[in-house]
Amino acid sequence: MEAGSSKSNPICLDDSSDDSDDGDKSEASPPKQADKNHLLGQLHAERLDRRRQLHTERLAGRESAGTSSGDQTKESIAPAAAPRVMPNVATATAMKKVRGDLIDLALKGHFDVIVHGCNCLNAMGAGIALTIKKVFPEAYAADCKTSRGERNKLGTISSATVRRNGRDITIVNAYTQYHWRGEGVLTEYGALRSAFRHVKADFSGRRMAYPLIGAGLAKGDWKRIERIINEELAGEDHCLVEYSSSKRKK
């Protein structure tokens, strides 16, 4: 029995010892280098895939934001990009310019309405106003019907329509200055603008003409006056007649 036991015990001991040793070696021994490289390669590939995915998502987000921002920009810029239209800015016609005798041209039928500048004191004693007083006394009578010396007349008009050579001509007295005396500029630019606004309101669609109104004896700045007239007579047929003597009979 001792022999039997001596034979079986070592076998049991050897088996348990071998199993224990193998298990310990399996847990404690590091993985092979090839396995390490494989794992590292997988991790690196996963990182690269993740980075690519994040990059793609970021680009998609930027494009989406850019499209949205572009739409908003277009909506906000579009109104500002449209041409700015000021009230009464000339868009259809601008001032025509000819040389000649305004009154003679009107008598020959070239114009339906002539406009000249007046003071507020019922005085037509010089310049084209004096000629109009002589040729069209009806216009002077219309002026005299207004209150003499009233500052409230500035920017208003009076008018008379006369029959000459079988044609109707309207003469407009535009109150663009208060007095005819004094130093410096006598033209009231605001009054001139208001007067031409009245002209447009009352005589739109008719052929209009005027001299260098406000820039002669009243010493106004013609460039400024021209701009005002173009703005207020927007779309009208209107003409500046720069004086040149004619053979009109007096």
C-alpha atoms as an extended CHARMM CRD file, in Angstrom:
* protein
*
       250  EXT
         1         1  MET       CA              0.0000000000        0.0000000000        0.0000000000  PROA      1               0.0000000000
         2         2  GLU       CA              2.8770000000        2.3310000000        0.6580000000  PROA      2               0.0000000000
         3         3  ALA       CA              4.1130000000        1.5670000000       -2.7760000000  PROA      3               0.0000000000
         4         4  GLY       CA              0.6790000000        2.3230000000       -4.2140000000  PROA      4               0.0000000000
         5         5  SER       CA              0.3680000000        5.4590000000       -2.3210000000  PROA      5               0.0000000000
         6         6  SER       CA              3.8620000000        6.5140000000       -3.1690000000  PROA      6               0.0000000000
         7         7  LYS       CA              3.0550000000        6.0960000000       -6.8570000000  PROA      7               0.0000000000
         8         8  SER       CA             -0.2880000000        7.9400000000       -6.7990000000  PROA      8               0.0000000000
         9         9  ASN       CA              0.7350000000       10.8990000000       -4.6750000000  PROA      9               0.0000000000
        10        10  PRO       CA              3.4590000000       12.1680000000       -6.9510000000  PROA      10              0.0000000000
        11        11  ILE       CA              1.0830000000       11.9670000000       -9.8860000000  PROA      11              0.0000000000
        12        12  CYS       CA             -1.4880000000       14.0520000000       -8.0800000000  PROA      12              0.0000000000
        13        13  LEU       CA              1.1000000000       16.4920000000       -6.9540000000  PROA      13              0.0000000000
        14        14  ASP       CA              2.6090000000       16.7130000000      -10.4040000000  PROA      14              0.0000000000
        15        15  ASP       CA             -0.7730000000       17.3480000000      -12.0600000000  PROA      15              0.0000000000
        16        16  SER       CA             -1.7770000000       20.0670000000       -9.6520000000  PROA      16              0.0000000000
        17        17  SER       CA              1.6290000000       21.5900000000       -9.8000000000  PROA      17              0.0000000000
        18        18  ASP       CA              1.6390000000       21.5690000000      -13.5850000000  PROA      18              0.0000000000
        19        19  ASP       CA             -1.8730000000       23.0790000000      -13.8100000000  PROA      19              0.0000000000
        20        20  SER       CA             -1.0090000000       25.7900000000      -11.3440000000  PROA      20              0.0000000000
        21        21  ASP       CA              2.2100000000       26.6270000000      -13.0660000000  PROA      21              0.0000000000
        22        22  ASP       CA              0.5440000000       26.7670000000      -16.4850000000  PROA      22              0.0000000000
        23        23  GLY       CA             -2.2040000000       29.0240000000      -15.2140000000  PROA      23              0.0000000000
        24        24  ASP       CA              0.2100000000       31.3830000000      -13.5520000000  PROA      24              0.0000000000
        25        25  LYS       CA              2.3340000000       31.5710000000      -16.6870000000  PROA      25              0.0000000000
        26        26  SER       CA             -0.7160000000       32.2780000000      -18.8450000000  PROA      26              0.0000000000
        27        27  GLU       CA             -1.8430000000       35.2380000000      -16.7010000000  PROA      27              0.0000000000
        28        28  ALA       CA              1.5220000000       36.7330000000      -15.9350000000  PROA      28              0.0000000000
        29        29  SER       CA              3.2580000000       36.3740000000      -19.2450000000  PROA      29              0.0000000000
        30        30  PRO       CA              2.9850000000       39.4710000000      -21.5180000000  PROA      30              0.0000000000
        31        31  PRO       CA              1.3520000000       39.2090000000      -24.9690000000  PROA      31              0.0000000000
        32        32  LYS       CA              3.5890000000       38.6410000000      -27.9280000000  PROA      32              0.0000000000
        33        33  GLN       CA              5.0150000000       41.6690000000      -29.8460000000  PROA      33              0.0000000000
        34        34  ALA       CA              2.9020000000       40.8420000000      -32.8870000000  PROA      34              0.0000000000
        35        35  ASP       CA             -0.2480000000       41.0010000000      -30.8010000000  PROA      35              0.0000000000
        36        36  LYS       CA              0.8370000000       44.3580000000      -29.3810000000  PROA      36              0.0000000000
        37        37  ASN       CA              1.4320000000       45.7840000000      -32.8330000000  PROA      37              0.0000000000
        38        38  HSD       CA             -1.9460000000       44.5000000000      -33.9840000000  PROA      38              0.0000000000
        39        39  LEU       CA             -3.7340000000       46.1440000000      -31.0660000000  PROA      39              0.0000000000
        40        40  LEU       CA             -1.8560000000       49.3980000000      -31.5250000000  PROA      40              0.0000000000
        41        41  GLY       CA             -2.6800000000       49.3830000000      -35.2110000000  PROA      41              0.0000000000
        42        42  GLN       CA             -6.3540000000       48.9130000000      -34.4750000000  PROA      42              0.0000000000
        43        43  LEU       CA             -6.3490000000       51.7600000000      -31.9670000000  PROA      43              0.0000000000
        44        44  HSD       CA             -4.5360000000       54.0580000000      -34.3780000000  PROA      44              0.0000000000
        45        45  ALA       CA             -6.9710000000       53.2050000000      -37.1590000000  PROA      45              0.0000000000
        46        46  GLU       CA             -9.9040000000       53.8840000000      -34.8680000000  PROA      46              0.0000000000
        47        47  ARG       CA             -8.4320000000       57.2530000000      -33.8830000000  PROA      47              0.0000000000
        48        48  LEU       CA             -7.9210000000       58.1770000000      -37.5290000000  PROA      48              0.0000000000
        49        49  ASP       CA            -11.4860000000       57.1610000000      -38.3920000000  PROA      49              0.0000000000
        50        50  ARG       CA            -12.8050000000       59.2260000000      -35.4970000000  PROA      50              0.0000000000
        51        51  ARG       CA            -10.7630000000       62.2350000000      -36.5480000000  PROA      51              0.0000000000
        52        52  ARG       CA            -11.9910000000       61.9410000000      -40.1080000000  PROA      52              0.0000000000
        53        53  GLN       CA            -15.5620000000       61.7260000000      -38.8680000000  PROA      53              0.0000000000
        54        54  LEU       CA            -15.1660000000       64.7980000000      -36.6510000000  PROA      54              0.0000000000
        55        55  HSD       CA            -13.5300000000       66.7270000000      -39.4920000000  PROA      55              0.0000000000
        56        56  THR       CA            -16.3770000000       65.8100000000      -41.8400000000  PROA      56              0.0000000000
        57        57  GLU       CA            -18.9670000000       66.8550000000      -39.2600000000  PROA      57              0.0000000000
        58        58  ARG       CA            -17.2120000000       70.1770000000      -38.7240000000  PROA      58              0.0000000000
        59        59  LEU       CA            -17.0720000000       70.8940000000      -42.4450000000  PROA      59              0.0000000000
        60        60  ALA       CA            -20.7440000000       70.0180000000      -42.8060000000  PROA      60              0.0000000000
        61        61  GLY       CA            -21.5580000000       72.3130000000      -39.8880000000  PROA      61              0.0000000000
        62        62  ARG       CA            -19.5820000000       75.1870000000      -41.4330000000  PROA      62              0.0000000000
        63        63  GLU       CA            -21.2610000000       74.7810000000      -44.8200000000  PROA      63              0.0000000000
        64        64  SER       CA            -24.6720000000       74.7460000000      -43.1580000000  PROA      64              0.0000000000
        65        65  ALA       CA            -23.8220000000       77.8260000000      -41.1070000000  PROA      65              0.0000000000
        66        66  GLY       CA            -22.3640000000       79.5250000000      -44.1680000000  PROA      66              0.0000000000
        67        67  THR       CA            -25.5060000000       78.9190000000      -46.1980000000  PROA      67              0.0000000000
        68        68  SER       CA            -27.6910000000       80.2120000000      -43.4050000000  PROA      68              0.0000000000
        69        69  SER       CA            -25.4700000000       83.2450000000      -42.8920000000  PROA      69              0.0000000000
        70        70  GLY       CA            -25.3930000000       83.9310000000      -46.6170000000  PROA      70              0.0000000000
        71        71  ASP       CA            -29.1740000000       83.8690000000      -46.7930000000  PROA      71              0.0000000000
        72        72  GLN       CA            -29.4150000000       86.2840000000      -43.8990000000  PROA      72              0.0000000000
        73        73  THR       CA            -26.8340000000       88.5700000000      -45.4930000000  PROA      73              0.0000000000
        74        74  LYS       CA            -28.7230000000       88.6320000000      -48.7640000000  PROA      74              0.0000000000
        75        75  GLU       CA            -31.9690000000       89.4550000000      -47.0150000000  PROA      75              0.0000000000
        76        76  SER       CA            -30.4120000000       92.2900000000      -45.0290000000  PROA      76              0.0000000000
        77        77  ILE       CA            -28.3290000000       93.7070000000      -47.8760000000  PROA      77              0.0000000000
        78        78  ALA       CA            -30.9370000000       93.4850000000      -50.6190000000  PROA      78              0.0000000000
        79        79  PRO       CA            -33.0130000000       96.4580000000      -49.4460000000  PROA      79              0.0000000000
        80        80  ALA       CA            -29.8840000000       98.6280000000      -48.9810000000  PROA      80              0.0000000000
        81        81  ALA       CA            -28.5530000000       97.6220000000      -52.4190000000  PROA      81              0.0000000000
        82        82  ALA       CA            -31.6700000000       98.9060000000      -54.1320000000  PROA      82              0.0000000000
        83        83  PRO       CA            -31.3460000000      102.4020000000      -55.6180000000  PROA      83              0.0000000000
        84        84  ARG       CA            -32.2480000000      105.0560000000      -53.1170000000  PROA      84              0.0000000000
        85        85  VAL       CA            -35.0510000000      107.2210000000      -54.5150000000  PROA      85              0.0000000000
        86        86  MET       CA            -35.4410000000      110.6070000000      -52.9130000000  PROA      86              0.0000000000
        87        87  PRO       CA            -38.7440000000      112.4790000000      -53.1070000000  PROA      87              0.0000000000
        88        88  ASN       CA            -39.1430000000      114.3790000000      -56.3790000000  PROA      88              0.0000000000
        89        89  VAL       CA            -35.7500000000      113.2890000000      -57.7640000000  PROA      89              0.0000000000
        90        90  ALA       CA            -35.7510000000      113.5960000000      -61.5530000000  PROA      90              0.0000000000
        91        91  THR       CA            -35.9020000000      110.1600000000      -63.1540000000  PROA      91              0.0000000000
        92        92  ALA       CA            -37.8140000000      110.6210000000      -66.4180000000  PROA      92              0.0000000000
        93        93  THR       CA            -36.5410000000      113.9330000000      -67.7690000000  PROA      93              0.0000000000
        94        94  ALA       CA            -33.9050000000      116.4530000000      -66.8000000000  PROA      94              0.0000000000
        95        95  MET       CA            -33.6310000000      120.1440000000      -67.5640000000  PROA      95              0.0000000000
        96        96  LYS       CA            -33.3800000000      121.0250000000      -71.2420000000  PROA      96              0.0000000000
        97        97  LYS       CA            -31.2840000000      124.0730000000      -72.1070000000  PROA      97              0.0000000000
        98        98  VAL       CA            -31.6050000000      126.4440000000      -75.0390000000  PROA      98              0.0000000000
        99        99  ARG       CA            -30.4870000000      129.9400000000      -75.8510000000  PROA      99              0.0000000000
       100       100  GLY       CA            -33.0110000000      132.5320000000      -76.9830000000  PROA      100             0.0000000000
       101       101  ASP       CA            -35.7550000000      134.8790000000      -75.8770000000  PROA      101             0.0000000000
       102       102  LEU       CA            -38.0880000000      133.1230000000      -73.4350000000  PROA      102             0.0000000000
       103       103  ILE       CA            -41.0560000000      135.3770000000      -74.1010000000  PROA      103             0.0000000000
       104       104  ASP       CA            -40.6230000000      135.2430000000      -77.8760000000  PROA      104             0.0000000000
       105       105  LEU       CA            -40.4190000000      131.4370000000      -77.7930000000  PROA      105             0.0000000000
       106       106  ALA       CA            -43.5580000000      131.2640000000      -75.6640000000  PROA      106             0.0000000000
       107       107  LEU       CA            -45.4240000000      133.5770000000      -78.0680000000  PROA      107             0.0000000000
       108       108  LYS       CA            -44.3890000000      131.2780000000      -80.9400000000  PROA      108             0.0000000000
       109       109  GLY       CA            -45.9660000000      128.3100000000      -79.1700000000  PROA      109             0.0000000000
       110       110  HSD       CA            -42.8690000000      126.4940000000      -77.8940000000  PROA      110             0.0000000000
       111       111  PHE       CA            -44.0420000000      126.5760000000      -74.2710000000  PROA      111             0.0000000000
       112       112  ASP       CA            -47.3350000000      126.4500000000      -72.4100000000  PROA      112             0.0000000000
       113       113  VAL       CA            -46.1040000000      127.8040000000      -69.0560000000  PROA      113             0.0000000000
       114       114  ILE       CA            -43.3460000000      130.2760000000      -68.2510000000  PROA      114             0.0000000000
       115       115  VAL       CA            -42.0980000000      130.8190000000      -64.7000000000  PROA      115             0.0000000000
       116       116  HSD       CA            -40.1650000000      133.8080000000      -63.4270000000  PROA      116             0.0000000000
       117       117  GLY       CA            -39.0050000000      134.8810000000      -59.9770000000  PROA      117             0.0000000000
       118       118  CYS       CA            -40.7370000000      137.6620000000      -58.0770000000  PROA      118             0.0000000000
       119       119  ASN       CA            -40.2340000000      139.5550000000      -54.8320000000  PROA      119             0.0000000000
       120       120  CYS       CA            -42.9740000000      139.9630000000      -52.2390000000  PROA      120             0.0000000000
       121       121  LEU       CA            -43.4010000000      143.7280000000      -52.7300000000  PROA      121             0.0000000000
       122       122  ASN       CA            -45.3580000000      143.6640000000      -56.0310000000  PROA      122             0.0000000000
       123       123  ALA       CA            -42.4420000000      145.2630000000      -57.8240000000  PROA      123             0.0000000000
       124       124  MET       CA            -41.6440000000      144.1270000000      -61.3530000000  PROA      124             0.0000000000
       125       125  GLY       CA            -39.1920000000      146.8890000000      -62.0850000000  PROA      125             0.0000000000
       126       126  ALA       CA            -36.1600000000      145.1550000000      -63.6040000000  PROA      126             0.0000000000
       127       127  GLY       CA            -34.9210000000      142.1720000000      -65.5470000000  PROA      127             0.0000000000
       128       128  ILE       CA            -37.2910000000      139.7670000000      -67.2330000000  PROA      128             0.0000000000
       129       129  ALA       CA            -40.0040000000      140.6850000000      -64.7080000000  PROA      129             0.0000000000
       130       130  LEU       CA            -40.1880000000      144.1680000000      -66.2210000000  PROA      130             0.0000000000
       131       131  THR       CA            -40.5430000000      142.7170000000      -69.7320000000  PROA      131             0.0000000000
       132       132  ILE       CA            -43.2840000000      140.3480000000      -68.5460000000  PROA      132             0.0000000000
       133       133  LYS       CA            -45.0550000000      143.2890000000      -66.9160000000  PROA      133             0.0000000000
       134       134  LYS       CA            -45.1030000000      145.0600000000      -70.2810000000  PROA      134             0.0000000000
       135       135  VAL       CA            -45.9260000000      142.0990000000      -72.5460000000  PROA      135             0.0000000000
       136       136  PHE       CA            -48.2760000000      140.2960000000      -70.1580000000  PROA      136             0.0000000000
       137       137  PRO       CA            -49.8950000000      142.9420000000      -67.9320000000  PROA      137             0.0000000000
       138       138  GLU       CA            -52.3330000000      140.2720000000      -66.7670000000  PROA      138             0.0000000000
       139       139  ALA       CA            -49.4550000000      138.5990000000      -64.9160000000  PROA      139             0.0000000000
       140       140  TYR       CA            -48.6200000000      141.8660000000      -63.1610000000  PROA      140             0.0000000000
       141       141  ALA       CA            -52.2930000000      142.2980000000      -62.2300000000  PROA      141             0.0000000000
       142       142  ALA       CA            -52.2480000000      138.8090000000      -60.6690000000  PROA      142             0.0000000000
       143       143  ASP       CA            -49.1760000000      139.8050000000      -58.6600000000  PROA      143             0.0000000000
       144       144  CYS       CA            -50.8540000000      142.9830000000      -57.4330000000  PROA      144             0.0000000000
       145       145  LYS       CA            -53.7950000000      140.9710000000      -56.1270000000  PROA      145             0.0000000000
       146       146  THR       CA            -51.5090000000      139.4160000000      -53.5270000000  PROA      146             0.0000000000
       147       147  SER       CA            -50.7480000000      141.1830000000      -50.2350000000  PROA      147             0.0000000000
       148       148  ARG       CA            -47.8230000000      143.5350000000      -50.6590000000  PROA      148             0.0000000000
       149       149  GLY       CA            -44.9290000000      142.9130000000      -48.3030000000  PROA      149             0.0000000000
       150       150  GLU       CA            -46.3110000000      139.6640000000      -46.8420000000  PROA      150             0.0000000000
       151       151  ARG       CA            -43.4780000000      137.2810000000      -46.0010000000  PROA      151             0.0000000000
       152       152  ASN       CA            -45.9670000000      134.4490000000      -46.0820000000  PROA      152             0.0000000000
       153       153  LYS       CA            -45.9490000000      134.7670000000      -49.8710000000  PROA      153             0.0000000000
       154       154  LEU       CA            -42.4420000000      133.2750000000      -50.0040000000  PROA      154             0.0000000000
       155       155  GLY       CA            -42.6550000000      129.8880000000      -51.6730000000  PROA      155             0.0000000000
       156       156  THR       CA            -46.0990000000      130.5100000000      -53.1760000000  PROA      156             0.0000000000
       157       157  ILE       CA            -47.1260000000      131.4450000000      -56.7180000000  PROA      157             0.0000000000
       158       158  SER       CA            -49.6710000000      133.5590000000      -58.5330000000  PROA      158             0.0000000000
       159       159  SER       CA            -50.5000000000      133.1580000000      -62.2120000000  PROA      159             0.0000000000
       160       160  ALA       CA            -52.3960000000      134.4460000000      -65.1970000000  PROA      160             0.0000000000
       161       161  THR       CA            -53.3750000000      132.6240000000      -68.3790000000  PROA      161             0.0000000000
       162       162  VAL       CA            -53.4690000000      134.8440000000      -71.4450000000  PROA      162             0.0000000000
       163       163  ARG       CA            -54.4700000000      134.3630000000      -75.0570000000  PROA      163             0.0000000000
       164       164  ARG       CA            -51.8160000000      135.3190000000      -77.5830000000  PROA      164             0.0000000000
       165       165  ASN       CA            -51.5960000000      134.4650000000      -81.2940000000  PROA      165             0.0000000000
       166       166  GLY       CA            -54.4350000000      131.9800000000      -80.8700000000  PROA      166             0.0000000000
       167       167  ARG       CA            -52.6150000000      130.1350000000      -78.0640000000  PROA      167             0.0000000000
       168       168  ASP       CA            -52.9750000000      130.0750000000      -74.2950000000  PROA      168             0.0000000000
       169       169  ILE       CA            -49.8890000000      130.9120000000      -72.2760000000  PROA      169             0.0000000000
       170       170  THR       CA            -49.7300000000      130.7680000000      -68.4920000000  PROA      170             0.0000000000
       171       171  ILE       CA            -47.3410000000      133.1410000000      -66.7390000000  PROA      171             0.0000000000
       172       172  VAL       CA            -46.3600000000      132.0890000000      -63.2240000000  PROA      172             0.0000000000
       173       173  ASN       CA            -45.0830000000      134.5980000000      -60.6800000000  PROA      173             0.0000000000
       174       174  ALA       CA            -42.9460000000      132.5460000000      -58.2850000000  PROA      174             0.0000000000
       175       175  TYR       CA            -42.2060000000      134.3240000000      -54.9890000000  PROA      175             0.0000000000
       176       176  THR       CA            -38.5970000000      133.2650000000      -54.5220000000  PROA      176             0.0000000000
       177       177  GLN       CA            -37.2290000000      136.3620000000      -52.7390000000  PROA      177             0.0000000000
       178       178  TYR       CA            -38.5950000000      138.8840000000      -50.2990000000  PROA      178             0.0000000000
       179       179  HSD       CA            -36.9430000000      142.1040000000      -51.5120000000  PROA      179             0.0000000000
       180       180  TRP       CA            -35.0980000000      143.2600000000      -54.6050000000  PROA      180             0.0000000000
       181       181  ARG       CA            -32.6900000000      145.4280000000      -52.6070000000  PROA      181             0.0000000000
       182       182  GLY       CA            -29.7960000000      144.5080000000      -50.3640000000  PROA      182             0.0000000000
       183       183  GLU       CA            -26.3900000000      142.9040000000      -50.4500000000  PROA      183             0.0000000000
       184       184  GLY       CA            -25.6430000000      139.2570000000      -50.8760000000  PROA      184             0.0000000000
       185       185  VAL       CA            -27.8960000000      136.5010000000      -52.1110000000  PROA      185             0.0000000000
       186       186  LEU       CA            -31.5530000000      137.5210000000      -52.2220000000  PROA      186             0.0000000000
       187       187  THR       CA            -32.8740000000      134.1650000000      -53.4190000000  PROA      187             0.0000000000
       188       188  GLU       CA            -34.5730000000      132.0680000000      -50.7540000000  PROA      188             0.0000000000
       189       189  TYR       CA            -33.7330000000      128.4900000000      -51.8060000000  PROA      189             0.0000000000
       190       190  GLY       CA            -36.4560000000      126.9590000000      -49.6880000000  PROA      190             0.0000000000
       191       191  ALA       CA            -38.9920000000      129.3460000000      -51.1920000000  PROA      191             0.0000000000
       192       192  LEU       CA            -37.7670000000      128.5220000000      -54.6900000000  PROA      192             0.0000000000
       193       193  ARG       CA            -38.2010000000      124.8020000000      -54.0300000000  PROA      193             0.0000000000
       194       194  SER       CA            -41.6820000000      125.3300000000      -52.6370000000  PROA      194             0.0000000000
       195       195  ALA       CA            -42.6920000000      127.5000000000      -55.5800000000  PROA      195             0.0000000000
       196       196  PHE       CA            -41.6220000000      124.8870000000      -58.1320000000  PROA      196             0.0000000000
       197       197  ARG       CA            -43.4410000000      122.2480000000      -56.1490000000  PROA      197             0.0000000000
       198       198  HSD       CA            -46.5860000000      124.3360000000      -56.6130000000  PROA      198             0.0000000000
       199       199  VAL       CA            -45.8120000000      124.6670000000      -60.3190000000  PROA      199             0.0000000000
       200       200  LYS       CA            -45.6360000000      120.9050000000      -60.7100000000  PROA      200             0.0000000000
       201       201  ALA       CA            -48.8240000000      120.3960000000      -58.7260000000  PROA      201             0.0000000000
       202       202  ASP       CA            -50.7880000000      122.9360000000      -60.8050000000  PROA      202             0.0000000000
       203       203  PHE       CA            -49.3080000000      122.5220000000      -64.3010000000  PROA      203             0.0000000000
       204       204  SER       CA            -48.0120000000      118.9600000000      -64.5600000000  PROA      204             0.0000000000
       205       205  GLY       CA            -47.9780000000      117.6140000000      -68.1100000000  PROA      205             0.0000000000
       206       206  ARG       CA            -47.5330000000      120.9870000000      -69.7560000000  PROA      206             0.0000000000
       207       207  ARG       CA            -44.4190000000      122.3490000000      -71.4550000000  PROA      207             0.0000000000
       208       208  MET       CA            -42.6530000000      124.5990000000      -68.9480000000  PROA      208             0.0000000000
       209       209  ALA       CA            -39.8210000000      127.0950000000      -69.3280000000  PROA      209             0.0000000000
       210       210  TYR       CA            -37.9870000000      129.6220000000      -67.1820000000  PROA      210             0.0000000000
       211       211  PRO       CA            -34.9800000000      131.9770000000      -67.3070000000  PROA      211             0.0000000000
       212       212  LEU       CA            -31.9630000000      131.7350000000      -64.9430000000  PROA      212             0.0000000000
       213       213  ILE       CA            -34.5030000000      132.1920000000      -62.1660000000  PROA      213             0.0000000000
       214       214  GLY       CA            -32.9810000000      133.3150000000      -58.8750000000  PROA      214             0.0000000000
       215       215  ALA       CA            -29.4560000000      133.4940000000      -60.3170000000  PROA      215             0.0000000000
       216       216  GLY       CA            -29.5700000000      136.8750000000      -62.0300000000  PROA      216             0.0000000000
       217       217  LEU       CA            -30.3230000000      140.0100000000      -60.0660000000  PROA      217             0.0000000000
       218       218  ALA       CA            -31.0740000000      137.8520000000      -56.9990000000  PROA      218             0.0000000000
       219       219  LYS       CA            -27.4950000000      136.4870000000      -57.1010000000  PROA      219             0.0000000000
       220       220  GLY       CA            -28.3580000000      132.8670000000      -56.2760000000  PROA      220             0.0000000000
       221       221  ASP       CA            -26.1160000000      129.8640000000      -56.9890000000  PROA      221             0.0000000000
       222       222  TRP       CA            -27.3360000000      128.4700000000      -60.2920000000  PROA      222             0.0000000000
       223       223  LYS       CA            -25.9480000000      124.9710000000      -59.7260000000  PROA      223             0.0000000000
       224       224  ARG       CA            -27.9570000000      124.7270000000      -56.5470000000  PROA      224             0.0000000000
       225       225  ILE       CA            -31.0290000000      126.1940000000      -58.2090000000  PROA      225             0.0000000000
       226       226  GLU       CA            -30.7290000000      123.8080000000      -61.1550000000  PROA      226             0.0000000000
       227       227  ARG       CA            -30.6380000000      120.8360000000      -58.8110000000  PROA      227             0.0000000000
       228       228  ILE       CA            -33.7500000000      122.0590000000      -56.9920000000  PROA      228             0.0000000000
       229       229  ILE       CA            -35.6780000000      122.5670000000      -60.2270000000  PROA      229             0.0000000000
       230       230  ASN       CA            -34.7170000000      119.1340000000      -61.5400000000  PROA      230             0.0000000000
       231       231  GLU       CA            -35.8530000000      117.5520000000      -58.3060000000  PROA      231             0.0000000000
       232       232  GLU       CA            -39.1600000000      119.3840000000      -58.1060000000  PROA      232             0.0000000000
       233       233  LEU       CA            -40.0650000000      119.0610000000      -61.7970000000  PROA      233             0.0000000000
       234       234  ALA       CA            -39.2160000000      115.3670000000      -61.9520000000  PROA      234             0.0000000000
       235       235  GLY       CA            -40.7210000000      113.7450000000      -65.0220000000  PROA      235             0.0000000000
       236       236  GLU       CA            -41.9200000000      117.0370000000      -66.5110000000  PROA      236             0.0000000000
       237       237  ASP       CA            -41.0380000000      118.6300000000      -69.8400000000  PROA      237             0.0000000000
       238       238  HSD       CA            -39.1510000000      121.7100000000      -68.6390000000  PROA      238             0.0000000000
       239       239  CYS       CA            -36.5370000000      123.9390000000      -70.1710000000  PROA      239             0.0000000000
       240       240  LEU       CA            -34.0470000000      126.6330000000      -69.1880000000  PROA      240             0.0000000000
       241       241  VAL       CA            -33.9210000000      129.4960000000      -71.6900000000  PROA      241             0.0000000000
       242       242  GLU       CA            -30.6780000000      131.4260000000      -71.3710000000  PROA      242             0.0000000000
       243       243  TYR       CA            -31.3010000000      134.8590000000      -72.7450000000  PROA      243             0.0000000000
       244       244  SER       CA            -30.2030000000      135.7240000000      -76.2500000000  PROA      244             0.0000000000
       245       245  SER       CA            -31.6460000000      138.7990000000      -77.9420000000  PROA      245             0.0000000000
       246       246  SER       CA            -34.3000000000      138.3420000000      -80.5940000000  PROA      246             0.0000000000
       247       247  LYS       CA            -36.0250000000      140.5880000000      -83.0860000000  PROA      247             0.0000000000
       248       248  ARG       CA            -39.3280000000      140.3900000000      -81.2290000000  PROA      248             0.0000000000
       249       249  LYS       CA            -41.4130000000      143.5070000000      -81.7490000000  PROA      249             0.0000000000
       250       250  LYS       CA            -42.1000000000      145.4500000000      -78.5860000000  PROA      250             0.0000000000
